[in-house]
Amino acid sequence: MLRPVSTSLIALALTACVAPGDTPDAALSSIDYSLTPCFGFCPAFSLSVDADGTGKYNGQAFVKQRGTSVFSASPEEVAAFVERIAPYRPEDSVSYGYENCDGPVATDSPTVTITWHEAGEKPVTLQWYMGCRQPGLADNSEALYDAWRELPVEGLVGNNEDRRTYGGFD
């Protein structure tokens, strides 16, 4: 079950991911985000952003920049990223895919994996196969899939119009 996170709490805690029941000092340490390949020209990359905006990107396929790069996000960009993915944060780590999707499953889709790291807490991971039409997630798939756009990595990931020219896995 996904737990809701109050938008006002996120706005108050620009660099903290606070959920109901959490103490105010449960500050966000970092968030890891990744997209796996699909059977097409989907961008495949991973990134990690710390609460202070320090970020690391690793491009794998169908992205403008392959390999490792660093980036720096503003407090507003970090807050927008946190706010965009907050509604999908599970209470405990969960994976929605072929084995446990409570809806129809389409093939050839990428997987979005998000891991929230908070000081003194066990990391919580949402792994969602985009082909899973899980109620509550499928209706907002673009919010998860495009959440990276809140961070300053467009120059690394590139744009959709040029995706096929960036090349796949070697």
C-alpha positions as CSV (number, residue, x, y, z in Angstrom):
1,M,0.0,0.0,0.0
2,L,1.3,3.4,-0.9
3,R,1.3,6.1,1.8
4,P,0.3,9.6,1.0
5,V,2.6,12.4,1.8
6,S,1.2,15.9,2.5
7,T,2.3,18.4,-0.1
8,S,2.6,21.1,2.6
9,L,5.0,18.9,4.5
10,I,7.2,18.6,1.5
11,A,7.1,22.3,0.8
12,L,8.2,23.0,4.4
13,A,11.0,20.5,4.2
14,L,12.8,21.4,1.0
15,T,15.5,18.9,1.6
16,A,13.6,16.4,3.7
17,C,11.1,13.7,2.7
18,V,8.7,13.7,5.6
19,A,5.8,11.2,5.7
20,P,3.0,10.8,8.2
21,G,4.3,9.3,11.4
22,D,7.9,10.3,10.7
23,T,9.7,12.6,13.1
24,P,10.8,16.0,11.8
25,D,14.5,14.9,12.0
26,A,14.0,12.1,9.6
27,A,15.9,14.1,6.9
28,L,16.4,12.8,3.4
29,S,20.0,11.7,2.8
30,S,19.6,10.9,-0.9
31,I,17.3,9.4,-3.5
32,D,18.4,6.9,-6.2
33,Y,16.4,6.8,-9.4
34,S,16.9,4.6,-12.4
35,L,15.2,3.7,-15.7
36,T,15.9,0.3,-17.3
37,P,15.9,-0.3,-21.1
38,C,12.8,-1.3,-23.0
39,F,12.5,-2.9,-26.4
40,G,12.8,0.4,-28.2
41,F,14.6,3.7,-27.7
42,C,13.8,4.3,-24.0
43,P,16.6,6.1,-22.1
44,A,18.5,3.8,-19.7
45,F,20.3,5.6,-16.9
46,S,20.6,5.9,-13.1
47,L,21.1,8.9,-10.9
48,S,21.5,9.7,-7.3
49,V,20.8,13.1,-5.7
50,D,21.7,14.1,-2.2
51,A,19.6,16.5,-0.1
52,D,22.1,19.2,-0.7
53,G,21.7,18.9,-4.5
54,T,24.9,17.0,-5.2
55,G,24.1,14.5,-7.9
56,K,25.7,11.7,-9.8
57,Y,24.5,10.4,-13.2
58,N,25.3,7.2,-15.1
59,G,24.1,7.0,-18.7
60,Q,23.8,3.6,-20.2
61,A,21.8,3.6,-23.5
62,F,19.7,5.9,-25.7
63,V,21.0,8.9,-23.7
64,K,23.0,11.9,-24.9
65,Q,25.8,11.3,-22.3
66,R,26.9,7.8,-21.5
67,G,29.0,7.1,-18.5
68,T,29.3,8.9,-15.2
69,S,28.8,12.6,-14.8
70,V,28.1,14.9,-11.8
71,F,25.5,17.5,-11.5
72,S,24.3,20.1,-9.0
73,A,20.6,20.7,-8.3
74,S,19.1,23.7,-6.6
75,P,17.0,23.4,-3.4
76,E,14.0,24.1,-5.5
77,E,14.8,21.4,-8.1
78,V,15.4,18.9,-5.3
79,A,12.1,19.9,-3.6
80,A,10.3,19.5,-7.0
81,F,11.8,16.0,-7.5
82,V,10.9,14.9,-4.0
83,E,7.4,16.3,-4.3
84,R,6.8,14.6,-7.7
85,I,7.7,11.1,-6.5
86,A,6.4,11.4,-2.9
87,P,2.9,10.2,-3.6
88,Y,4.3,6.9,-4.8
89,R,6.6,6.2,-1.9
90,P,5.6,2.9,-0.3
91,E,5.6,2.2,3.4
92,D,8.0,-0.7,2.9
93,S,10.0,-1.7,-0.2
94,V,7.9,-3.1,-2.9
95,S,8.2,-4.3,-6.5
96,Y,5.3,-4.3,-9.0
97,G,6.0,-6.5,-12.0
98,Y,4.8,-9.6,-13.8
99,E,4.6,-11.7,-10.6
100,N,2.5,-9.4,-8.4
101,C,0.8,-6.8,-10.6
102,D,-2.8,-6.3,-9.6
103,G,-3.8,-5.3,-13.1
104,P,-3.0,-6.2,-16.7
105,V,0.7,-6.4,-17.7
106,A,2.0,-5.1,-21.0
107,T,5.4,-6.2,-22.4
108,D,8.4,-4.3,-23.7
109,S,8.3,-1.6,-21.0
110,P,11.1,-0.2,-18.8
111,T,11.3,-0.3,-15.1
112,V,11.5,2.7,-12.8
113,T,13.3,2.1,-9.5
114,I,13.4,4.7,-6.8
115,T,15.1,4.3,-3.4
116,W,14.7,6.8,-0.7
117,H,17.5,7.0,1.9
118,E,16.8,8.7,5.2
119,A,19.2,9.2,8.0
120,G,18.9,6.4,10.5
121,E,16.3,4.6,8.5
122,K,16.3,1.5,6.3
123,P,16.1,2.5,2.6
124,V,12.7,2.2,1.0
125,T,12.5,1.1,-2.7
126,L,9.7,1.3,-5.2
127,Q,10.4,-0.8,-8.3
128,W,7.7,-0.5,-10.9
129,Y,7.6,-2.2,-14.3
130,M,5.9,0.4,-16.4
131,G,3.9,-2.3,-18.2
132,C,2.1,-3.1,-14.9
133,R,-1.3,-1.4,-14.8
134,Q,-1.3,-1.5,-11.0
135,P,-4.2,0.6,-9.7
136,G,-2.9,3.9,-8.3
137,L,0.3,3.7,-10.2
138,A,-0.7,3.2,-13.8
139,D,-2.9,6.3,-13.9
140,N,0.2,8.4,-13.1
141,S,2.9,6.5,-14.9
142,E,4.3,9.6,-16.5
143,A,4.8,11.2,-13.1
144,L,7.2,8.4,-12.1
145,Y,8.8,7.9,-15.5
146,D,9.5,11.6,-16.1
147,A,10.3,12.6,-12.5
148,W,14.0,13.0,-13.5
149,R,13.0,16.0,-15.5
150,E,12.7,18.0,-12.3
151,L,16.5,17.7,-11.9
152,P,19.1,19.5,-14.1
153,V,20.0,16.5,-16.2
154,E,18.3,17.1,-19.5
155,G,21.6,17.9,-21.1
156,L,22.8,14.4,-20.0
157,V,19.7,12.4,-20.8
158,G,18.9,14.3,-24.0
159,N,15.6,14.8,-25.7
160,N,13.1,12.3,-27.0
161,E,13.3,13.5,-30.6
162,D,17.0,12.5,-30.8
163,R,16.8,9.4,-28.6
164,R,17.4,6.9,-31.4
165,T,20.6,8.7,-32.6
166,Y,22.2,8.4,-29.2
167,G,22.8,4.7,-29.6
168,G,22.0,1.7,-27.5
169,F,24.1,-0.7,-25.5
170,D,27.5,-1.5,-27.0
